[in-house]
Amino acid sequence: MHCPFCRNTDTKVLDSRVSEDGGSIRRRRVCAECEQRFTTLELMQLTVVKRSGATEAFSRDKAIAGVRKACKGRPLTEDDLECLGQQVEDALRSSGQAEFPSHEIGMAILAPLRELDEVAYLRFAAVYKQFETAEDFEIEIAALRANRAEQLHELVGELDTPQPANTG
């Protein structure tokens, strides 16, 4: 680690702390030459294994670019896509793995995209699940409807649950 002040390569770690989510390590360092103190943040590098076997660093922007095509003409903002990208990256990091086949990245996008926009989800799913017939779309639409019905059932159940009386 180079000192950001004098570029010396001899630095000493004074303190290390794991972040709350466990996805990064914060280190307090001191330079042996100029004695300046500084902080570094270490993140686990996510790696994507391409179909060819080549590897590259995970890029949230690249994942969002693929989703953007499926969202063309849909009422979604760039903020919506940024949030989706963050959700996907968080899910990948929380898995504890560092390396993912490219197909798994696409599959990790599906759940948050389904919650964001069903039409964009179907477009994206058609590519990543390799739909070949209209029946593939019908099966996926039936699954969307079942998921929506389940969410509605859970919501109604929450509304019907008696709330504790306020005795305050």
Salt bridges, closest charged atoms under 4 A:
ASP15 OD2 - ARG17 NE 2.88
GLU42 OE2 - ARG27 NE 2.56
GLU42 OE2 - ARG29 NH2 3.75
GLU56 OE2 - LYS62 NZ 2.92
GLU78 OE1 - ARG68 NH2 2.69
GLU89 OE1 - ARG60 NE 2.81
GLU89 OE2 - ARG93 NH2 3.14
GLU115 OE2 - ARG114 NE 3.78
ASP117 OD1 - ARG74 NE 3.01
GLU118 OE1 - ARG148 NH2 2.56
GLU140 OE1 - LYS129 NZ 3.15
